[in-house]
Amino acid sequence: MLQSNMDGAQCLLGHGATACTDVTGFGLLGHLVEMVRPSEVDITLDLAAIPYLDGALETVKDGIVSSLQPQNVRLRRAIANLAEAADDPRYPLIFDPQTAGGLLASVPEDAVEACVAELKDLGYARTAIIGTVSEQGNRLEPVTLIL
């Protein structure tokens, strides 16, 4: 929220990003699903790789969530391994609505390391690779969570 996404967006374009959105009120999962469905791909999302704000996990463990979170939780139907994922303490955070929560982008595999390094050099210190894209499978749910 303290840094414009403009330089980050230009960097992502320069590294061949094929999809990008800002993470806002629909939370990480909501915006991810918006990208995945029309692209007809599946996603593996690594919960441990997501850069959470300091104190976020403790807040959720105490039962404190945003007032918009219950609306976003309806998107849980997009998660293939929901039964096991729902017990993970980080699980509620993928539904948390954000204000200027950063950018979520898909970058070609051969460009991702250089892109991440450049984003960090530009001051986006919390840049992280949080998942991988694969061809669409036969299942209805496009997202698998790595716990």
Secondary structure, DSSP 8 states (H G I E B T S, - for coil): --S-SHHHHHHHHHTT-SEEEE--TTHHHHHHHHHHHHHTEEEEEEGGGS---TTHHHHHHTT---TTHHHHGGGGGGBTTHHHHTTSTTGGGGG---SS--EEEE--GGGHHHHHHHHHHTT-TT----EEEEE--SSS--EEEE-
